[in-house]
Amino acid sequence: MDEEQKLEEQRQSIEEFGTSVVRTERGTIHTLTIIGHIEGHQVMPPTAKTTKYEHILPLLAMIEESDEVDGLLVLLNTVGGDIEAGLGISEMIAGMTKPSVSLVLGGGHSIGVPLAVAAKTSFIAPSAAMTIHPVRLSGTVIGVSQMFHYFERTQERILQFVTEHSHMRREDFLRLMLETGELTGDVGSVIYGEEAVSLGLIDRVGGLGDALACIYQQIEERRGGKDG
């Protein structure tokens, strides 16, 4: 395959799935973008920017199994979305053995929080924001005890994932989630770059260069471990 064909394939991959593959002497990195609304079982309107879980899950499996890909870079700018889809993608990323780094750009809101912490190392841009709030369900809600129990269990799944894959304390996450004085007409909190790091939610403040340097370091360490 000549260089022109490779560039055309990469262009199509970026347009269709928001992914690209960067090959350097230090390693091959697959870049995945998670943007807009995380689409689950319900199809979003065609005017909405979405990330479709049926595209992402097999792609992550391919990256994990590929002998040509050394690491995964996840770029996030999402408003959140479907809980099941977001947690499914998060579990896939967390379960990968290959080097992985996430970078929150713009926003990593709602279910974007577990997506941001799923990689082995997480970064956030200084101006990026993250919203932490209780679980919401759209559509008709039946006001019975079983429904409220389902809400609690779903919230606990998110809480456990975030605290297991970050350095944030459970009590801090709950406090921010139930804050009543910050969001107008809503419950929850918005935190920004430095604050997300100081709370232990995100590992480091940084940009693209920092994230790339980190993943190349992970790749070198992994190769060194195999050689040893």
trRosetta pair geometry for C-beta under 8 A, 3 or more apart (Angstrom, degrees):
i j d omega theta_ij theta_ji phi_ij phi_ji
1 5 4.8 -116 -171 87 92 132
1 6 5.8 112 131 -57 115 86
2 5 5.3 97 58 10 69 102
2 6 7.2 -130 105 -5 37 92
3 6 5.6 -55 -150 36 35 114
3 7 6.4 34 154 -19 68 105
4 7 5.8 -54 -149 36 31 110
4 8 6.4 31 153 -19 64 107
5 8 5.6 -55 -148 37 33 112
5 9 6.4 33 154 -19 66 105
6 9 5.8 -54 -149 36 30 110
6 10 6.4 28 154 -17 64 107
7 10 5.7 -55 -147 38 31 111
7 11 6.3 37 152 -24 65 104
8 11 5.6 -50 -147 32 32 114
8 12 6.5 31 154 -16 64 104
9 12 5.8 -55 -150 37 31 110
9 13 6.3 34 151 -22 65 107
10 13 5.5 -53 -147 35 34 114
10 14 6.4 35 154 -20 65 103
10 20 5.7 55 -167 -136 100 88
10 21 6.8 -117 -112 38 105 81
11 14 5.9 -55 -152 34 30 110
11 15 6.4 25 154 -15 65 109
12 15 5.7 -58 -145 40 32 110
12 16 5.9 14 163 -7 69 115
13 16 6.3 -63 -135 45 24 99
13 17 5.8 -41 -172 43 63 106
13 19 5.2 -70 158 77 104 86
13 20 6.3 137 98 -91 116 52
13 21 7.7 6 98 -5 162 89
14 17 7.6 -78 -113 59 10 64
14 18 6.5 36 -160 -120 50 25
14 19 6.7 -133 -91 62 47 36
14 20 5.3 16 -78 -65 99 101
17 55 5.5 -165 -127 172 101 132
17 59 6.8 153 -180 -84 143 151
18 32 7.0 68 110 -165 92 51
18 33 3.8 -98 163 56 119 109
18 34 7.9 150 111 -63 145 27
18 35 6.5 -159 -128 9 160 116
18 51 7.4 -66 38 -109 150 90
19 30 6.6 -5 -170 -179 110 90
19 31 6.4 159 -155 86 57 61
19 32 5.3 -9 -106 -103 94 62
19 33 7.1 -149 -73 14 48 78
19 59 6.7 -150 -65 -164 159 145
20 30 7.7 171 88 -155 37 51
20 31 4.9 -4 59 55 82 110
21 28 6.4 4 -177 -177 100 100
21 29 7.3 166 -154 85 53 45
21 30 5.4 -23 -103 -103 79 68
21 31 7.4 -168 -82 17 28 77
21 69 7.1 -97 -130 -100 112 98
22 28 7.1 170 86 -153 48 53
22 29 4.9 -8 58 59 98 94
22 31 6.5 49 -8 -20 107 113
23 28 4.8 -9 -106 -107 73 90
24 27 6.6 8 64 49 84 43
24 28 7.6 169 27 -82 56 45
24 29 7.9 5 16 4 100 99
26 216 4.7 3 149 -143 137 118
26 219 6.7 109 153 81 83 139
26 220 7.5 -45 -164 -59 93 99
27 70 3.8 -92 -170 64 112 158
27 71 6.2 46 139 7 138 107
27 215 7.9 -135 82 131 139 91
27 216 6.1 176 28 -122 121 72
27 219 4.2 -44 -64 175 164 165
28 68 5.8 -42 81 155 164 70
28 69 5.4 -108 106 -120 109 42
28 70 5.0 122 51 5 67 94
28 71 7.7 159 88 28 49 69
29 69 7.5 75 -132 -157 15 82
29 70 6.7 -50 -72 64 55 90
29 71 5.1 -25 -112 74 79 92
29 72 7.3 152 -161 -99 74 15
29 73 5.3 33 173 -9 121 112
29 212 7.4 -97 -30 -131 173 84
29 215 6.1 77 -112 122 128 143
30 63 5.0 -125 52 -120 158 119
30 66 8.0 95 -43 52 139 146
30 69 4.9 -5 -27 -141 115 131
30 71 7.4 -169 26 94 72 42
30 72 5.4 -24 69 -109 94 67
30 73 7.2 179 86 27 43 73
31 73 4.7 -22 -108 72 72 106
31 75 6.6 22 -175 -10 98 111
32 56 7.2 93 -169 -133 134 95
32 59 7.0 136 -109 126 126 134
32 60 7.8 9 -79 -79 166 82
32 63 8.0 -72 -44 -53 127 156
32 72 6.5 -5 6 -167 115 99
32 73 7.1 164 24 84 67 52
32 74 5.2 -21 71 -109 98 68
32 75 7.1 -180 89 24 45 73
33 51 7.7 -143 115 -98 68 117
33 74 7.9 145 -99 -163 23 54
33 75 4.8 -27 -107 71 72 104
33 76 7.8 167 -159 -80 55 29
33 77 7.6 -19 -168 26 98 92
34 38 7.3 7 -174 -88 105 96
34 51 4.9 21 -148 -101 65 166
34 56 7.5 41 -97 -106 97 145
34 74 6.3 10 -3 -173 111 100
34 75 7.2 172 24 84 66 50
34 76 5.0 -11 66 -109 103 73
34 77 7.7 158 88 34 60 48
34 78 5.4 -36 130 -46 90 131
34 89 7.4 130 -111 148 137 154
34 112 7.4 162 119 -124 122 92
34 115 5.9 -124 111 170 165 146
35 49 5.7 -60 126 153 104 121
35 51 5.9 135 47 -53 51 105
35 76 7.8 176 -77 -155 51 38
35 77 5.2 8 -119 69 80 87
35 78 6.0 -163 -145 -78 19 76
36 48 6.4 133 -180 161 129 79
36 49 3.0 -155 -86 109 141 91
36 50 5.2 -92 104 -72 132 25
36 51 6.2 159 61 -19 89 79
36 77 7.9 34 -31 101 44 80
36 78 6.3 -21 57 -123 23 71
36 79 6.7 -23 -174 14 34 97
37 44 5.6 125 84 -91 138 158
37 48 5.6 -14 20 163 131 124
37 49 6.7 130 10 85 77 61
37 50 5.0 -37 68 -107 85 75
37 51 7.3 -167 86 22 38 73
37 78 7.3 135 -88 -159 18 89
37 79 5.9 -26 -84 57 66 106
37 80 7.4 -10 -132 81 62 45
37 81 4.4 119 -177 -88 69 121
38 50 7.5 119 -118 -160 10 75
38 51 5.3 -28 -109 65 58 103
38 53 7.0 53 -178 -54 90 98
38 78 6.2 43 -42 -168 91 139
38 80 6.5 -66 15 164 107 32
38 81 3.1 -178 51 60 74 131
38 82 5.3 -122 110 37 93 76
38 85 5.3 176 153 99 105 117
38 86 4.7 67 128 -72 168 93
38 89 7.4 -128 -145 13 126 142
38 111 5.8 -88 34 87 149 129
38 112 7.5 -178 -31 -67 123 74
38 115 7.8 -169 -79 -51 141 147
39 42 7.5 -125 -163 80 78 59
39 43 6.9 27 -166 -128 126 40
39 44 5.2 -107 -104 -10 111 110
39 50 4.3 37 -36 -174 120 128
39 51 6.5 -178 13 74 84 43
39 52 4.9 -23 63 -100 123 62
39 53 6.7 -145 81 -5 68 80
39 81 6.4 -61 -54 179 30 147
39 82 6.4 35 170 -2 17 125
39 85 6.7 -88 94 137 36 175
40 53 6.5 25 -111 4 49 132
40 81 6.8 172 -24 146 92 101
40 82 2.6 162 -35 -142 121 168
40 83 7.7 1 -72 37 148 45
40 84 5.8 87 -136 61 132 96
40 85 3.9 -148 -96 -22 80 124
41 82 7.1 145 10 -137 65 150
41 84 7.7 15 -19 66 101 133
41 85 7.8 -165 -24 -51 61 112
42 82 7.4 167 35 -83 88 124
44 48 4.3 -84 151 68 125 139
44 50 4.9 165 41 -73 141 138
45 48 5.0 98 63 -8 80 104
50 81 7.8 105 -138 -110 84 156
51 55 7.8 -123 -177 60 62 116
51 56 6.5 37 167 -47 100 132
51 78 6.8 -47 3 -104 132 125
51 81 7.7 -176 50 23 92 158
52 55 4.5 74 82 6 99 108
52 56 6.9 171 89 -12 51 90
53 56 5.4 -60 -139 41 40 109
53 57 5.9 41 167 -27 75 104
53 82 7.4 -88 -23 74 131 131
53 85 3.9 -134 -44 -153 145 104
53 86 8.0 -105 -82 -52 123 34
53 88 6.0 61 -160 77 136 127
53 89 5.9 -122 -124 -53 94 106
54 57 6.7 -37 -129 27 26 109
54 58 7.7 14 173 1 52 104
55 58 7.4 -80 -168 43 25 93
55 59 6.2 20 152 -19 64 123
56 59 5.5 -68 -149 41 31 115
56 60 6.2 31 159 -22 70 106
56 89 5.3 2 116 -114 142 115
56 92 7.6 150 133 65 96 153
57 60 6.0 -55 -149 32 28 108
57 61 6.7 27 154 -16 62 105
57 88 6.6 -31 -86 141 119 114
57 89 6.8 -110 -72 -94 74 69
57 92 5.9 -161 -127 -72 69 160
58 61 5.4 -52 -149 37 40 115
58 62 6.3 44 152 -23 68 102
59 62 5.6 -53 -151 34 32 113
59 63 6.5 34 151 -21 65 103
60 63 5.6 -49 -147 33 35 113
60 64 6.4 36 154 -20 65 105
60 72 7.6 32 -129 -116 79 155
60 89 7.4 154 -30 -147 149 70
60 92 4.5 83 107 149 157 128
60 93 6.5 -96 -136 -72 140 62
60 96 6.9 -110 -179 -69 101 123
61 64 5.8 -54 -150 35 31 112
61 65 6.3 14 158 -6 65 113
61 92 7.4 -74 -53 -155 72 120
62 65 6.1 -69 -146 46 28 101
62 66 5.9 39 158 -41 67 108
63 66 5.8 -47 -139 18 26 117
63 69 5.1 -82 -151 100 71 160
63 72 5.6 69 158 -81 149 114
63 96 7.3 -15 100 -128 106 139
63 98 6.9 -121 141 46 92 151
64 96 5.0 -133 -96 -128 108 93
64 97 6.9 92 -151 30 97 80
64 98 6.1 -158 -120 -1 57 115
66 69 4.3 58 86 15 125 103
69 72 7.5 44 160 -66 124 73
69 98 7.1 25 116 -160 94 165
70 98 6.9 168 165 -162 33 116
70 99 6.7 6 143 36 76 115
70 219 4.8 43 153 -128 125 123
70 222 7.8 162 -171 69 92 136
71 98 5.7 -170 -106 155 46 103
71 99 3.7 -32 -114 78 112 103
71 100 6.5 -173 -167 -74 82 41
71 101 7.4 27 164 4 122 92
71 215 4.7 151 138 -180 152 110
71 216 7.9 -136 23 -75 156 37
71 218 6.3 111 -111 86 138 116
71 219 5.3 -93 -35 -70 127 106
72 93 7.3 -143 108 -136 149 90
72 96 6.6 17 12 119 141 168
72 98 6.2 97 -8 98 96 115
72 99 7.2 175 27 97 64 58
72 100 4.4 -5 65 -112 101 87
72 101 7.5 175 94 29 60 57
72 119 7.3 -144 94 -119 102 109
72 215 7.8 -143 65 -137 33 134
73 100 7.7 -179 -77 -153 30 55
73 101 5.5 -11 -115 67 70 94
73 102 7.9 150 -166 -95 49 31
73 103 7.1 3 -176 2 92 110
73 211 6.2 99 -142 144 112 118
73 212 7.1 -5 -99 -90 146 66
73 215 5.8 -78 -76 -44 95 163
74 93 6.7 -1 -50 -127 152 143
74 100 7.0 25 -9 -175 107 98
74 101 7.2 -169 27 95 75 45
74 102 4.3 -24 71 -109 109 79
74 103 7.1 168 87 23 58 65
74 115 7.5 -141 155 165 144 91
74 118 7.8 16 34 69 166 104
74 119 5.8 -160 26 -57 122 131
75 102 7.9 174 -77 -158 22 60
75 103 5.5 -18 -112 66 63 100
75 105 6.0 -8 -170 12 91 124
76 102 6.2 23 -14 -176 119 104
76 103 6.8 177 22 85 80 46
76 104 4.9 -33 73 -109 113 60
76 105 6.6 148 73 26 53 70
76 107 7.9 -99 134 97 90 41
76 108 4.7 42 128 -97 134 103
76 112 5.9 134 -179 -163 128 109
76 115 6.1 143 -110 115 137 116
76 116 5.7 -103 35 -89 168 85
77 104 7.7 125 -78 -166 54 56
77 105 5.0 -47 -67 83 104 82
77 106 3.9 44 -134 52 108 128
77 107 5.9 73 -154 46 61 65
77 108 7.6 -73 -101 -68 27 63
78 81 7.1 -74 177 -6 115 106
78 107 6.7 -126 60 100 36 86
78 108 6.3 41 48 -126 86 49
78 109 6.6 -139 103 40 66 75
78 111 7.9 -65 124 79 130 78
78 112 4.2 170 77 -90 109 126
78 115 7.0 21 42 62 147 153
79 107 6.7 35 -86 104 52 135
79 109 5.2 -13 -153 58 38 127
79 110 6.9 28 149 20 50 122
79 112 7.4 151 81 -26 7 132
80 86 7.2 -22 -160 -78 63 155
80 109 4.8 -79 -34 104 101 85
80 110 2.6 11 -99 66 148 128
80 111 4.6 110 -152 26 83 78
80 112 5.3 -100 -80 -12 62 91
80 131 7.5 -73 -39 67 129 112
81 85 6.8 -40 112 69 110 122
81 86 6.2 147 71 -52 84 115
81 110 7.3 133 2 96 39 132
81 111 5.9 -86 52 47 58 130
82 85 4.0 53 91 21 118 113
82 86 6.2 167 86 -15 60 88
82 111 7.2 -59 78 27 33 170
83 86 5.8 -61 -144 40 26 109
83 87 6.1 19 162 -13 65 109
83 111 5.6 -159 -108 -91 52 133
83 135 6.7 20 -88 -136 149 106
83 154 6.3 32 151 -174 159 120
83 158 7.3 -77 -151 -66 108 119
84 87 6.1 -58 -144 41 26 105
84 88 6.2 30 155 -24 62 109
85 88 5.6 -55 -147 34 29 115
85 89 6.5 26 157 -15 64 104
85 111 7.9 74 75 142 76 156
86 89 6.0 -55 -149 37 30 107
86 90 6.2 31 152 -20 64 109
86 111 3.3 67 107 158 176 129
86 112 7.3 -89 -143 -60 131 38
86 114 6.5 109 144 64 103 112
86 115 6.0 -85 -164 -48 92 109
87 90 5.3 -54 -145 38 34 116
87 91 6.2 36 156 -21 67 104
87 111 7.1 -87 -41 -154 68 112
87 114 6.3 11 -103 97 64 156
87 157 6.5 6 -124 138 153 121
87 158 7.0 -105 -86 -88 115 73
87 161 6.7 -162 -135 -39 95 166
88 91 5.9 -54 -149 34 28 109
88 92 6.6 30 152 -20 62 105
89 92 5.6 -54 -152 33 33 114
89 93 6.5 30 153 -16 67 105
89 115 6.2 10 99 -109 114 102
89 118 7.7 -147 121 -5 71 174
90 93 5.9 -57 -150 37 31 108
90 94 6.1 26 155 -15 66 111
90 114 4.3 -7 -116 134 162 105
90 115 5.2 -109 -82 -86 95 52
90 117 7.9 27 -151 66 116 73
90 118 4.3 -155 -155 -77 72 136
90 161 6.3 64 127 172 140 143
90 165 8.0 -167 175 30 108 166
91 94 5.7 -56 -140 42 31 110
91 95 6.0 25 160 -18 65 114
91 118 7.5 -95 -47 -134 18 126
91 161 7.6 -84 -73 -125 80 130
92 95 6.0 -66 -147 40 24 107
92 96 7.1 41 152 -42 59 95
93 96 6.0 -41 -161 2 34 116
93 100 6.1 157 -174 -179 90 159
93 102 7.8 52 170 -63 150 118
93 115 7.4 85 20 -149 150 61
93 118 3.9 77 85 130 121 127
93 119 5.9 -56 162 -72 121 62
94 118 4.5 -98 -52 -160 87 84
94 119 7.8 -106 -84 -63 57 20
94 161 7.8 -135 -35 -159 162 99
94 165 5.8 -82 -114 -101 127 140
96 100 5.8 93 78 -41 130 137
98 222 7.6 35 -144 -130 53 171
99 120 6.5 -85 -152 32 52 145
99 215 5.4 128 139 -156 123 75
99 218 3.4 134 -130 118 125 126
99 219 5.2 -92 7 -63 156 65
99 222 6.0 -124 -45 -20 104 139
100 118 7.8 -51 129 115 142 78
100 119 4.0 -137 128 -144 101 89
100 120 4.9 121 59 4 80 92
100 121 7.6 166 95 29 58 66
100 215 7.4 -8 -146 -117 10 105
100 218 7.8 -99 19 124 32 167
101 119 5.4 114 -132 157 11 145
101 120 6.9 -49 -73 58 54 84
101 121 5.0 -18 -113 71 82 93
101 122 7.4 165 -163 -92 59 29
101 123 6.7 23 176 -2 102 107
101 211 5.0 155 137 -166 134 87
101 212 8.0 -162 70 -74 154 25
101 214 5.2 122 -104 94 144 116
101 215 4.4 -108 -1 -65 129 101
101 218 7.3 -176 -47 2 103 143
102 115 7.3 160 -138 140 150 68
102 116 5.3 171 129 -154 144 49
102 117 7.5 -100 47 -61 148 14
102 118 6.8 90 -42 55 144 74
102 119 3.9 171 -20 10 94 134
102 121 7.6 -172 27 95 67 48
102 122 4.7 -13 62 -119 103 77
102 123 6.8 -173 94 32 54 68
102 211 7.9 -98 100 -136 16 125
103 122 7.8 171 -77 -165 34 56
103 123 4.6 -11 -108 73 74 108
103 124 7.4 165 -160 -88 52 28
103 125 7.2 62 176 -39 92 85
103 206 7.5 -85 -123 89 104 88
103 207 7.6 57 -156 -168 133 28
103 208 6.7 73 -173 -94 171 54
103 211 4.4 -49 -65 -78 126 155
104 107 7.2 -46 -179 162 101 12
104 108 4.0 -71 -128 -25 120 127
104 112 7.6 105 -122 154 109 115
104 116 5.1 7 -66 -124 115 127
104 122 7.4 31 -17 180 100 100
104 123 7.1 -161 19 100 71 56
104 124 4.3 -7 53 -116 112 79
104 125 6.5 -128 93 13 67 77
104 128 4.6 143 121 152 97 156
104 130 6.6 -23 -170 -67 160 106
104 196 7.8 -39 50 109 151 172
104 202 6.9 -86 11 -106 129 144
105 125 5.2 64 -112 -10 61 134
105 128 5.9 -111 -131 -88 17 125
106 125 7.7 41 -20 45 38 135
106 128 5.9 13 43 -119 15 86
106 129 7.7 -46 151 30 40 79
107 112 6.9 77 135 90 76 165
107 128 6.2 -179 -76 -164 32 81
107 129 5.0 -18 -108 66 86 83
107 130 6.9 154 -160 -84 65 44
107 131 7.5 11 -166 -7 113 94
108 112 3.8 -158 -175 140 60 116
108 113 6.2 119 132 -80 98 43
108 115 6.8 -146 -160 73 106 100
108 116 4.3 57 175 -59 155 132
108 124 7.4 -101 10 -113 130 104
108 128 6.8 36 -3 165 92 122
108 129 7.9 -174 31 94 61 44
108 130 4.8 -16 71 -103 86 95
109 112 5.0 57 49 34 36 127
109 113 7.5 -18 -177 -40 17 83
109 129 7.2 15 -71 110 94 89
109 130 6.2 179 -88 -149 48 45
109 131 4.0 22 -140 30 95 105
110 113 6.8 -143 104 -6 15 96
110 131 5.8 -1 -43 83 64 104
110 133 6.6 -33 -102 42 77 99
111 114 6.4 -39 -168 34 59 102
111 115 6.7 63 137 -17 69 107
111 158 7.5 -101 -113 -118 71 125
112 115 5.1 -59 -149 43 44 119
112 116 6.0 51 152 -30 73 102
112 130 7.1 -141 97 -133 106 86
113 116 5.8 -53 -150 28 29 112
113 117 6.8 7 160 -3 63 108
113 130 5.9 99 -94 -173 89 118
113 131 7.9 -115 -50 73 111 48
113 132 6.2 69 -78 -94 155 81
113 158 7.7 66 77 -177 116 109
113 162 6.0 -3 134 -105 110 127
113 201 7.3 -60 -157 -169 101 123
114 117 6.1 -66 -143 45 35 99
114 118 6.2 57 156 -52 68 98
114 158 6.0 -117 -45 -147 130 77
114 161 4.8 25 -129 112 125 129
114 162 5.5 -98 -88 -71 78 82
114 165 7.4 82 -149 53 72 135
115 118 5.8 -40 -150 0 30 121
116 119 7.9 -60 173 16 34 98
116 122 5.6 78 157 -148 78 133
116 124 7.4 31 -169 -79 134 99
116 130 7.0 -71 7 -110 164 132
116 201 7.9 33 99 151 126 97
116 202 6.6 -48 146 -95 122 100
117 122 5.5 -52 -109 -48 47 155
117 161 7.8 139 80 137 118 83
117 162 5.8 94 44 -138 153 64
117 165 4.5 127 135 109 103 105
117 166 4.3 -60 -143 -56 138 107
117 201 6.7 -97 -76 178 124 67
117 202 7.2 -122 -87 -92 84 56
118 161 8.0 -13 -88 169 86 111
118 165 5.9 2 -102 165 37 160
119 122 5.7 134 61 -75 101 74
120 218 6.5 115 86 -122 145 148
121 203 5.3 -79 -160 47 72 162
121 204 7.2 5 176 12 103 112
121 214 5.3 -120 93 164 151 138
121 215 7.8 -152 52 -71 119 65
121 218 7.2 -153 3 -58 124 132
122 166 7.3 -31 24 -105 143 97
122 202 4.7 -113 113 -145 115 74
122 203 4.8 131 55 9 71 96
122 204 7.4 163 92 29 53 68
123 202 6.9 74 -152 177 10 116
123 203 6.8 -47 -71 65 49 93
123 204 5.2 -29 -108 77 76 88
123 205 7.1 88 -161 -153 76 12
123 206 4.5 -64 -152 57 125 101
123 207 7.7 -128 154 -27 137 8
123 210 6.0 149 -126 101 149 114
123 211 4.9 -119 23 -81 151 96
123 214 7.3 175 -47 13 123 153
124 128 4.9 -133 -175 65 89 130
124 130 7.4 -67 -124 -32 141 119
124 193 4.9 -177 117 -124 108 69
124 196 5.2 36 21 73 167 143
124 197 6.9 -149 40 -48 117 93
124 202 4.5 16 -17 166 119 170
124 204 7.7 173 24 92 69 43
124 205 5.9 -46 71 -111 79 59
124 206 7.6 90 53 36 36 58
125 128 4.2 103 57 -23 87 109
125 193 6.1 -87 106 -93 38 123
125 205 7.5 61 -159 -162 13 75
125 206 7.5 -68 -94 88 46 31
125 207 6.0 55 -109 -97 88 69
126 192 7.6 30 170 157 49 102
126 193 4.1 -120 -139 40 32 173
126 194 6.8 21 -136 -35 78 86
126 205 5.7 56 -79 -170 71 121
127 192 7.2 -41 -156 -161 25 113
127 193 6.5 15 -9 -28 18 126
128 192 6.9 147 82 -153 45 66
128 193 5.7 96 46 -70 78 87
128 196 8.0 -36 92 5 98 149
129 190 5.4 -4 -172 -175 116 106
129 191 7.1 150 -155 78 64 35
129 192 5.4 -35 -99 -97 68 72
130 190 7.1 155 77 -155 39 58
130 191 5.4 -22 61 63 92 85
130 192 7.7 170 17 -87 75 26
130 196 5.7 82 22 -95 133 132
130 201 7.1 -164 85 128 159 150
130 202 7.8 168 -22 -37 153 121
131 183 7.9 71 -146 -83 113 133
131 188 6.1 47 179 144 89 133
131 189 7.3 174 -149 90 55 40
131 190 5.1 -25 -96 -98 75 77
132 173 6.7 -132 -166 -156 146 71
132 176 4.6 43 80 122 138 115
132 177 5.2 -85 144 -82 99 67
132 188 5.7 -174 94 -162 51 96
132 189 5.3 -4 56 58 96 86
132 190 7.9 175 19 -85 69 29
132 191 7.0 18 -2 3 110 108
133 136 7.4 6 117 -26 116 107
133 177 6.1 131 -135 -149 18 67
133 183 7.2 -1 -93 -5 125 162
133 186 6.7 -22 -133 156 142 114
133 187 6.1 126 -149 96 94 69
133 188 2.8 -40 -94 -87 89 145
133 189 7.5 173 -70 22 70 48
134 151 7.9 29 169 175 110 110
134 155 6.2 -24 -152 -108 76 131
134 177 5.7 98 -61 171 65 103
134 178 7.0 57 -51 -85 108 66
134 187 5.9 13 8 92 110 122
134 188 6.8 -134 2 -70 64 99
135 151 5.6 -177 76 -158 124 78
135 154 5.0 89 -113 103 168 116
135 155 4.8 -124 -12 -73 117 85
135 158 7.1 165 -70 4 103 142
137 141 6.0 119 84 -88 116 110
137 151 7.3 -109 -14 -97 120 94
141 147 6.2 126 -175 176 84 147
142 147 5.2 174 75 -52 78 144
143 147 6.8 -96 -115 53 17 141
144 147 5.2 99 58 3 71 101
144 148 7.6 -144 98 0 39 88
145 148 5.8 -58 -151 40 38 108
145 149 6.2 42 150 -23 70 106
146 149 5.5 -53 -148 36 32 115
146 150 6.5 38 151 -23 64 102
147 150 5.6 -49 -152 31 34 114
147 151 6.7 40 148 -21 63 100
148 151 5.4 -44 -152 30 38 117
148 152 6.6 39 150 -19 65 102
149 152 5.7 -53 -151 35 34 113
149 153 6.4 30 153 -17 67 106
150 153 5.9 -56 -145 38 31 108
150 154 6.2 32 156 -19 65 107
151 154 5.9 -60 -149 37 26 109
151 155 6.3 26 155 -18 64 109
152 155 5.7 -57 -149 38 29 111
152 156 6.3 31 152 -22 64 107
153 156 5.5 -51 -147 34 33 115
153 157 6.7 42 151 -25 63 98
154 157 5.7 -47 -155 25 35 114
154 158 7.0 30 150 -12 63 102
155 158 5.9 -57 -156 37 36 109
155 159 6.2 36 149 -20 69 110
156 159 5.4 -54 -141 39 34 114
156 160 6.1 35 159 -20 67 105
157 160 6.1 -55 -147 36 25 108
157 161 6.5 23 156 -18 61 108
158 161 5.9 -58 -149 36 29 109
158 162 6.3 23 158 -16 66 109
159 162 6.1 -59 -146 38 26 106
159 163 6.3 13 163 -8 64 112
159 170 6.7 62 175 -139 110 89
159 173 6.1 147 -136 115 86 140
159 174 7.3 30 -127 -69 131 85
160 163 6.2 -64 -142 44 26 102
160 164 5.9 22 162 -18 65 115
161 164 6.0 -64 -146 39 24 108
161 165 6.2 -10 168 8 64 116
162 165 6.6 -78 -142 50 22 90
162 166 5.8 -20 173 18 65 121
162 168 6.5 -28 144 58 99 129
162 173 6.2 136 101 -123 135 151
162 201 7.4 -19 -178 -137 109 87
163 166 6.6 -71 -122 55 23 86
163 168 6.0 -103 -107 80 65 83
163 169 7.4 27 -129 -164 110 16
163 170 5.2 7 -100 -78 154 77
163 173 6.4 -110 -67 -5 99 151
166 200 6.0 125 149 140 96 78
166 201 5.2 3 177 -148 154 36
166 202 7.2 -35 -135 -62 122 27
166 203 7.8 -137 -137 -53 79 72
167 200 3.4 -107 96 -166 87 110
167 201 7.7 -103 56 -46 67 17
167 203 7.7 98 3 -96 114 65
168 172 5.8 -120 -175 76 89 121
168 173 5.5 90 137 -56 125 103
168 199 5.6 21 -115 140 99 90
168 200 4.3 169 -74 91 51 96
168 201 4.5 33 -60 -78 132 63
169 172 4.5 88 66 5 91 105
169 173 7.1 -162 91 -7 47 85
169 200 6.9 77 -15 54 68 142
170 173 5.9 -58 -152 35 32 110
170 174 6.3 27 155 -15 67 109
171 174 5.7 -54 -145 40 32 111
171 175 6.2 38 154 -25 65 106
172 175 5.6 -52 -147 33 31 114
172 176 6.5 26 157 -13 64 106
172 199 5.7 177 153 -160 145 103
172 200 7.6 101 64 43 154 108
173 176 6.1 -59 -150 39 29 106
173 177 6.1 32 152 -24 64 111
173 201 7.8 125 -90 -92 94 104
174 177 5.5 -55 -143 36 31 116
174 178 6.2 5 166 0 66 113
175 178 6.6 -75 -146 47 22 92
175 179 6.8 50 152 -58 61 89
176 179 5.7 -23 -153 -18 35 119
176 188 7.2 27 149 -165 70 56
176 189 4.0 -88 -167 33 85 140
176 191 6.9 -28 -145 -37 144 121
176 199 7.9 26 -43 -147 145 156
177 187 7.5 32 153 139 55 99
177 188 6.1 -24 -153 -115 40 72
177 189 7.3 -74 -60 13 22 96
178 187 6.1 -21 -145 178 41 118
178 188 7.8 11 -63 -82 13 43
179 182 5.1 22 128 8 127 115
179 183 7.6 106 97 5 98 90
179 187 6.8 148 71 -170 47 65
179 188 6.2 9 54 149 90 9
179 189 4.5 64 32 -59 143 99
180 187 5.8 -27 -96 -116 66 81
182 188 7.1 -95 72 95 113 50
182 189 5.2 62 53 -114 159 64
182 190 6.6 -165 151 18 130 80
183 186 3.9 -51 120 72 124 100
183 187 6.8 -57 55 20 121 3
183 188 5.2 21 -4 62 143 84
183 189 7.3 -129 -28 -82 101 25
183 190 7.1 115 -74 -22 94 98
191 195 4.5 -132 -167 104 99 121
191 196 5.1 133 122 -69 117 77
191 199 6.8 -35 -161 3 162 146
191 201 7.2 110 86 27 149 152
192 195 5.3 73 55 25 63 112
192 196 6.8 -124 105 -18 20 97
193 196 6.1 -71 -156 27 16 107
193 197 6.9 1 159 -8 59 106
193 202 7.9 -74 -151 67 48 149
193 205 5.0 71 171 -121 107 111
194 197 5.8 -61 -155 38 35 109
194 198 6.1 31 153 -18 71 109
194 205 5.9 -9 -84 -66 59 145
195 198 5.6 -54 -141 39 33 110
195 199 6.2 29 159 -16 66 108
196 199 6.1 -60 -149 39 26 108
196 201 4.7 -79 -168 67 77 116
196 202 4.3 35 134 14 111 116
197 200 7.7 47 179 -68 33 22
197 201 7.5 -88 -73 53 23 73
197 202 5.2 -59 -78 79 64 90
197 203 7.0 -8 -125 114 89 16
197 204 6.3 50 -117 -125 128 17
197 205 5.4 -80 -31 -38 148 88
202 205 7.7 86 110 -68 125 55
204 210 6.8 -137 120 155 130 135
204 214 7.8 175 41 -74 146 147
206 209 7.6 -116 174 71 104 68
206 210 3.0 -85 180 73 136 157
206 211 6.3 161 108 -42 119 72
206 214 8.0 120 85 -24 163 127
207 210 5.6 103 50 13 52 102
207 211 7.2 -103 118 -4 31 96
208 211 5.7 -59 -148 38 32 110
208 212 6.2 29 157 -17 68 107
209 212 5.9 -56 -146 38 30 109
209 213 6.3 31 156 -20 65 107
210 213 5.8 -54 -147 35 30 112
210 214 6.4 31 154 -21 63 107
211 214 5.7 -56 -151 34 30 113
211 215 6.5 23 156 -15 65 105
212 215 6.0 -57 -145 38 32 104
212 216 6.3 30 157 -17 66 107
213 216 5.9 -58 -148 38 29 109
213 217 6.4 32 152 -22 63 107
214 217 5.6 -55 -152 34 31 113
214 218 6.5 33 151 -19 65 103
215 218 5.4 -47 -149 34 38 115
215 219 6.4 43 150 -23 65 101
216 219 5.5 -48 -148 33 36 115
216 220 6.5 37 152 -19 65 102
217 220 5.7 -52 -149 35 33 111
217 221 6.4 32 153 -17 65 106
218 221 5.7 -56 -147 38 31 110
218 222 6.2 31 154 -20 66 107
219 222 5.8 -56 -148 36 29 111
219 223 6.4 28 154 -17 64 106
220 223 5.8 -56 -148 37 30 109
220 224 6.3 32 153 -20 64 107
221 224 5.6 -54 -147 36 31 113
221 225 6.4 34 153 -21 64 104
222 225 5.7 -51 -150 33 32 113
222 226 6.6 31 152 -17 63 103
223 226 5.7 -54 -151 35 34 110
223 227 6.3 34 152 -20 67 105
224 227 5.6 -53 -146 36 33 111
224 228 6.3 31 155 -20 65 107
225 228 5.7 -56 -147 36 30 110
